[in-house]
Amino acid sequence: MIANYLRYEVNKKSRVLLLYPQGLEFLTAFLGCLNADMIAVPAYPPKGNQKMSRLQAIIKNCQPDVILTTSSLLEKVKSKLGQIIDSNQIKCICTDQLGTISEELADNLTIDNEIAFLQYTSGSTGNPKGVIVSHENILHNSAYIQTAFQLTEESVSVTWLPSFHDMGLIDGIIQPLYTGFLGVIMSPQAFLQKPIRWLEAISYYRATHSGGPNLGYDLCVEKVTNEQIKNLDLSCWLSAYNGSEPIQYKTLERFINKFQSCGFKSHYFYPCYGMAESTLMVSGGELEKEPICLNLDAEQLAKNIICEGNGNSTKVKELVGCGHSWLDTDIQIVNPETETICGDNQIGEVWVSGSSIAQGYWQQSEVNTAVFSNKIDSLNGCYLRTGDLGFIRNQELFITGRIKDLIIIWGKNYYPQDIENTVQNCHPALRKDGAAAFSLEVDNQERLVIVQEVERTYLRNLDTNEVVKAIREAVSLEYELQVYAIALIKPASIAKTSSGKIQRYACRDQYITQTLSLVGEWQQKLTTNELIKDSNLEITEDNIINWLLTKLTGILGLEEDKLELETSFSEYGLDSSVALTLTGELGEWLEMELEPTLFWEYTNIDELTEYLWEEWENDQD
């Protein structure tokens, strides 16, 4: 029905923006676009008070003729994007209200190198990058994944990853269709609210194939109780893949230790490496083999030197291998300056060639030549420059870092210059071109740190609390990210090159060694203690307030007397992932099914408490 509508109403090769919640409505719209010879553009649907700058930039870049969505989302789409929709004369179609058009679907499409969809990925907010993925790319990477994971019609997968994310789309949705096995789709919100749901789905459906980034496994370790583990059977799980962000060996260890009693085995873990520019998967290991881990000297590794670490030293970096290439894909480690191949155990840039490599970025011809069309003497084919640093040892790929200063938190990519621009424009006390944003590993998780110069005129009467509050709110609203630490420094003291560019790694080193010229600072106080024994707490209106205050002070690292009941959660820098987890915990205590949008609809403690108390009382009647 969707394909026929598009075929009648829209020109071939038109871009069609897909704004859907997780589920079958997205799947039918996506497949309808492919069958109608359109170019699908999956994107995050608008929600709550989230800023739309990235989605607006995507629309500006791909210039869609049509937006497909649902009737329940249409009002929100128009309220958030009305001006850009009207000015570009974009049709908005609710696919759940389409009538029947009686015509056979096309089954003899000549596709090959035709564009299937645009995967918007890690480009900056102002200049998003839409990876051009062809039908041939999809078919090749699907065969690639099928081969590497030994998938058959008897396999079963479970995914909670977003369908507009490359891993959620290619592995979670397309792979079950390609191989012909049962694929179970769960919303990211459902998982983040209650991580046990993911493991329950694996256990119930006897899933053999499921995974995600570190955060998924970390949340299970943190949130799943020993009582819940007794009801799980994870012995069916053959490939627990881990990718999308740097793989932490301690994450694997903690997960194994917690869940081995319900059948999970260490060789189920399947570390892998990939990116949207290669459709999805680039490398992976062998099933039923233990993950490979190297202990390297962290200080030498920071200098791109491979040196075995001393097991007794605290300065050891554990690197997890990401397997090897499959089928016709070739991985080379290349000196990024000389563009010559490095030897084994030499760190260089990871270059990749093969039939899964995308055609480039949409409307980025100059960038495409530099990124997708690289040659290596004595080797055939064009190579993709990934921007990742790594080395190969005994045919195993190890990723050591990035050439560029990309920040990866919770499996999502952020450009530091975007965050820096947001920060320096959020308060008049902050100097322009005087910010550095970078990530720091704390308690085995990457966390966001901001270093920012202060205007000279504000030094004497600087209100650190006010500035910190402004920064946290701005970053939370724009990126749904929680800031871990903020260092306010003297004017003209931030590390820069001779040409005036911010030296983020130097700033990071100065932050770690405490050699910044500080005028004010703030750091989140992390706590792992159980804050409240929820089950023993009487449910009253006052106790709902106390529950929220106690949980939020622990998560946000604030003193309880610093939290105000009428101040919005976004002002305190509460990010979406944490809000969803809190919603799940709150629902368990109150024994209520709560909507995942709770913290966006009721934006402060006062509003949320009033709603929860009223709903709870109604449930008792």
N, C-alpha and C positions, 0 to 999 in steps of 0.2 A: 504493500500500500504506500509506504513512504517512498520507495524507489519509483513507483509509477507517478506519484504526485510530482516528484522532482523532475522526472523525465518530461512531463507535460508542461510544467510551470517555470522551469529554470534551465538556462543554457548549460550545455555540457561543459565540464571542467570548471564550473563555478565553485568558489569556496563556500562551504556551508559550515557555519559555526555551531557546534553542539554544546548546549548548556543543559546538563542533566545531572540529577543525583545518581549515585551508584545504583546499578540495577539493569533490568532487561530493557527498559525504555531507551537507555543509551545504546545498548547493543543493537536493537532493531534499527535505530536511527543511523548508527555507524554503518551497518551492513547495507541499509537502504542507499546510503551515499555511494558506497563502493559499487553496488549493482547498477546504479543510475549513471555511473561514470562522472561522479562529482568528486571534488576534493574535500574530504572531511577535515574539520579543524576541532578536535576535542579541546575543551578548556574548562577551568574551574568555574562552577556556577556561582553567582553572587550570593553572599550570605551576610546577615547581620549588618554591623557597622563597618565592615571591611572596606578599605579603599579600593577603588576600581582602576587605579592607574595602570596596573599591568594588563588587565583585560582590555582596557581602552587602547593601550599600545598594540596589543595583538590585533584588535579590529583595524587599527590604522595601518598595520603592516600587511595583513592578508586581504583586507578589503572584501569581506564576505558579501554575497548577494542576499543570503538568507541566514537567519538564525533559527535553528530548530530547538524547541524546548517543550516543557509541559505546561498545561493550564495552571497548575499550582505555582509554577515559578515565573509565569509571564509577567505578573504585576511587579515582582521584584526586579526582573530584568529591565522592564521599561522604566522603573523609578531610578535605577542605578545608571542605566545606559541610554535613557531616552533621547538626550541631546545628540549623541553621536549616531544613534539609530536613525533619527529624523534627518540629520544633515547629510547622511550617506544613503538615504532612501533604502534602508535594509528591511526586507520583509521579516516579520516574526511569525513563525508558524508553530502552533501547538499540535504536536503529532498525535496526542491522545484524542484530538477532536477531528481528525481527518476522516472524511467519508470513504467509502469503498470505491476504488477505481478498478474495474475488471479488465485486466490485461496480464498476460503471462510475463513473469520476470525474465529478464535477459539471462540466458545460460550459455551464450557463445561469445562473451566479450573477449576482444583481443586486448590483453592488458600489458603483460611484460613490463616495459619501462614506463608505462603511464603512471602518473602520480596518484597514489591512493589517499594519503592524508598528510597533514602538516603536524609535526609533534613539536610544540613549543617547549623549549627547554631552558638551559641555564643562561640565556642572554640577559643583559641588564634590563631593568624595568623600562627605561626609556628606549631601548633598542632590542626588543625581544628577537630571539632566533627561532624561526620555524623550520625544523629539519624536514626536508622533502623526502618522504618515504614512498617508494614505488611499490606496486603489486609484486614485482619480482623480489624486492627487498623483503617483503613480508613472507613470501613463500620460502625464500632461502633461509631466513633466520628461524622460521618455524621448523624447517627440516634440521637446522643446526641444533636447536634446543631439543628436538625429539631425539636426535642422535646422542647428544651429550648426556642427557638424562635417562636414556633408554626407555622412552615413553611408548606405551602401547595402548590399544583400545581398552585394556584392563586397568589402566592407570586412573587415578582420581586426584583432582587438584582442589585446593581451597585457597582463595585469595581475599585479602582485605585491602589490598593496595588500590588507590584510585584508578578508575578506568581512563582518566585523562593523563595518567603517568605511564611512561613507556613500559615499565615492568608490569603494571596492572593490566594494560591493554594487550601487549604482545604475549606475555606468558599467561596471565590470568584469564583472558577472554579468547584470544585468537588461537592459542595452542590447543585447548580442548576441542575447538571446532576443527582444527587442522588434523589432529591425530584421531579424533573421534571418541574421546572419553568424557566422563562426567566432570564438569567444572562447577564448583560451588563458589558463588560470589557473595561476599559480605561487605557491608559498608565500612569505610575507615572509622566512621564515628562509632559504630557498634563495637568495633575492636577496642578503640581507645577508651570508651566508657568502661568496658569490662574485658580485659585481655583474655580472660578464661574462655570467652566465646570462640576465639580462634582455635584453641586447643580442643575444646569440646566438639567443634565442627570436624576437625581432623579425626578425632576419636570416633565420632558418630558415623561419619561417611566413609571411614577407613581410608583416608587420603594417603596417597603415596608421595605426593609432590606438592610442597608448599613452602613459602619462605618470605623473606623481606629484608629490610636493613637491620642493623644492630638494634635499633630502638624497639622493634617488635619483640625480640628475644629478651631484652632488658626489662621491658614492661611486664612480661610474663613472670620473670624471676621476682620482680618487685611486688607484683599485685596478686598472683595466684597463691592461695593458701594451701597448707599441707592437707587440710580436709578436702579441698577441691581436687587435689592430685589423686586421691584415693579412687575417684570416679573416672579417671582417664586411662586410656590404653593407647599409647603412642607407638606401639611396636610395628604398626603398619607403615610408618613414615620412612620412606626410603631416601628421599632427597630433601633435606631442610636447607634450601639455598640461602645464602647470605651475600648480599651485594648492595649496590646503590650508594654506599658511603664507605669510608675506610673500615675494614673489618678488624674488630678488636678481639684478640685471642681470649682475654679475660671474660668477654661476653659468652664465648663458646663454653668456656670452663664452667662458669656459673650456671648456665642453662643445663649442661650435662649433669652437674652435681644435683641440681634441684629436681630434674625430671627423669633420671635414670630408673627410679623406683616404679615408674609407670610405663616402662618399656622403651624409653628413648636411649639410643646408643650413640656413642661419639662419632662413629663412622657415618651416621646419617647426615652430619653437617657437610654442606657442599658449598665452599667459598667460590665465588665467581666474580667476573669483571665484565662490565659492559657500559653502554651509553646509547642515547637516542641516535647519535650520529652513525652508529652501526646497527640501527634498527632496535637492537637490545643487547644480545649476548655477544661477547668477544672471546672469552675464555672460561674454562671450567675444568674441574678435575675428573677423576674416575669414580664412579659409584662404588660404595662399600670400601673405600680407602680413607684412612684417617687424614684430616687436614694437616698440611705441612706448615710448621712454624719455625722461624729463625729468631734467635736472640742476638741482636746486633747492638754495637756501641752507639748510643743515641747521639752523642756529640759528634762522632765521625760521620754518622748518617746525615746529620744536618748539613754537613759539608759535602754531601754526595760521595762519601767514601764508605765502602762496605768493609766492616771490621767486626769480627765476632765479639760479642759482649761478654763481660765477666759475670758469671751467674750470681755472684754475691753483690754486684753493684746495683745501685738504684737507678743508674743511668743506662738502662738497657731498654731497647725498643723491640717489642715483639711484633714481627711481621708475619702475616698469614699469607700463604701462597694462594694464587687465584687460578691454578690449573694451567691449561695449554689451549691452543687453538684447535678447531675441528674443521672437517671438510676442506674447502679450498681457501680458507682464511689464513693469512700469513701475518705474524706479529714480529716486528723488528724493533730493537732498541737502538736509537739513533742519537748521535751527538747533535743537539739542537742548533749548535753554532756552525759546525762544519758539514752537517747533514751526511755524515758517514756512519756506517754501522759500528756499534760498540761490541766489544767482546763479551763473553760470558762473565758475569759478576761485575760488570761495569754499569754504572747508572747513567741512563740517558732518557730521551723522550720515547714514549711508546707510540709507534706508528703501526697502522693496521690496513691491510688491503683484503678484498674479497667481495663476493656478491651481496653481502649484507650491508655494505657501506652505502649510505644515502647519497642522493644526488647533490646535496649542498643545502644551504639555508635559503629560504624564500626571500627574494629581492635583495640578496647580499652578494652580488657577483664578484666584487673585489675580495671579500673575505673568503669566498668559496675557493678561489684559485690558491690562496695561501694555505687553506686548511685541508681541502679535499683532493688536490691535484698535485701531490708531491711525488717526485721520482727518486729512486735510489739506483745508483750505478750498478750494473750487472744484474738487476732484478727487473722483472716485467711488472706492469700494472701501476696504477696510481695508489698512493698511500694517504690515509687520513692521519693528520697530526692530532693526537688526542689532547695534548697539553698536560698529560700525566707523566710523571717521572717514575721509572722503575728499572728493574733488571731481570735477567733470566738466569736461573741456576738449575742445572739438570732438567732443562725443558720446562721448568715451573716459573710462571710469571709472578713477580712480586712488585707491588705498587708502593712507592716510597713517598710520594707527595705530588704537588702540582707546580708547573712552571709559573703559572699566574696565581694571583692571590685569591682564588675562589674559596668561599666559605661554605662548608657542607655541614649542616646541622639537621638531625632527624631525617636524613635521607634526601633533603632538599638543598638545592644550590642557591647561593646568594652572592651577588657581586658586592665587594666591600665598598666600592665607590658609590653605589646606590644608597647603602646604609649611611655612609659618611655624609652624603648630601642631605639626607633626611635629618640627621643629627644636627648639623651646623645651621640648619634653617629653622630649628624648633624653638630657639630661645635667643634673644638679642645679646646675651652675655657670651655667646659662642662665636669664635672667629671662623670666617670663611677660609677654605683651603687649609684648615688646621686640624683635621680629624683623621684618625686611623681606626679601622674596624678589622678585627681578626678573631680567630677562634683559638681556644685554649682547651687542652684536654684536662678535665677535672673529674675525678671519680669515674674514669673510663668513659666519659661523655664529652663531646665537643660542645663548648659553651662560648657565647659571644662576649667579647670585651671591646669597649670603646675607649680610646684615648683622644682627648679633645682639648685644644687650646682655648683659653679664656681671653676675652677682650681686655686690654689694659685698663680701660675705664671702669671695669667691674671688679677689679682685683680687691680693692679695699673693702667693699661691702658685698662680697659674693655670697649669695644664698645657695649653698651647695645643695640642700634638700630640694629647693625649688627647681634647680637646673636638672638634677638627677631625675626628678619626677617628670619633667618635660621630655627628657631623652627617652625614658622608659615607655612613656605613653606614645610618643611619636613612632618608635620602632615597633611597638606592639600593634598599633593601628595599621601601619603600612605593610608590615611583613609577617605579622602574627608570630613574632619572635620574642623570647624573653632575654633581657640583657643580664649577664652574670656579674659584670663589673664595669665601673666607669671611673676613669682617671682624668681629672681636670688639671691641666698643666699651664705653666706660664706661657705668655705669648712668645712666638718666634723660637720655641724650644723643641718643637716636634722634629723628628729626624726626617730630613729631605735630601734628595740628590742635588747635585750642583745645578741641575736644570729646574729644580723646584718640585719634583715629584715626591709624594709621600713614600717613605721607606717603611712599609708595614712590618716586615720581619725585624727590622731594627727596633721599631716601637715595641714589638712583642718581646724582644730580648730585654729591653729596658724595663718593661713592666714586670717580667719575671725576676729580674735582678734588682728590682726596686731602685732604679737609677733615674726615674723620670723626675722632672722638676714640678712636683705636685703642689697644687694650691687647694685641692679638695679631692676626695675619693669616696667611693661607695662600692661595697661588694655584697653580693647575696650570701646569706648565711644558710648553707645547705644543712638539712637535717634528715636523718634516716630513721629517727625514732618514731614509734607509733604515737601519733599525737592524741588520739582519743580512742578509747575502747567503745566503738560506736554501738555495739549490741547492748551494752550495759547503760547507755545514756537514755534517760527518759525523753520522749519527744514532746517538747513544748516550744512555743514561739521563741522564748529567750534562749533555749538550748540550740535551736536552729541558728540563731545569730552567733552563739558561742562556737558552734561547730565550724561555721564559715570563717570566723575570726581566727580560730586556732589553726585550721587547715591552711588558710591563706598566709598567715604569718610564717608558717613553716616553709611553704613553697616559695614565697616571695622574698624571704629573708628580711622581713620588717618586724619591728617591735609592734605588739598588739595595739599600743596607744597611738601608733602612727596610722592605723587604718580607720578611715571614717566611713560610716554606714551609707552616706549619700554620694561618695566618690565612686566614679565608674571603675569597673575592673580594668579597663584598658589603660587608665591613668597609672595603675600599679604595674603595668607591663605583663599582665596575665596572657599567655599565648594560648592559641586554640587547642593544641594537643593536651596541655595541662587542664584546660577548662573541661574538655571532654572526659578526661580521667576523673576529675572531681565530680562531674555529673553522675558517672557510674557509681562512685562511692556513696554519694548522697542518696541515690536511688536505693542502694542496698540497705542503708541505715533506715530510711523512711519506708522501705518496702513498697516503693512506688516505681512505676515505669516512667522515666523522665525523658523528655525530648532532648536530642543532642544539641539543639540550638539554645538551650536554657540560659546560658551565660551571656548570649547576645540579645535575647529578648528581654531579660530582666538584668539591667546593666550595672546594678550596685547591690550591696548587701541588703539594704532596706527593701527595695523592690522585690528582690528574690525571696527574702524571708516572708514577706506578705503573701506572695503567690504560693509558696510551698506550704505555709501554715493553713491557708484557706483550702488548698487541694487536699492536704492530709486530713483536715477535719471533715471535708465532704466524703472522703473515702471511709470514714468511721461511721457515717450515718447509714 
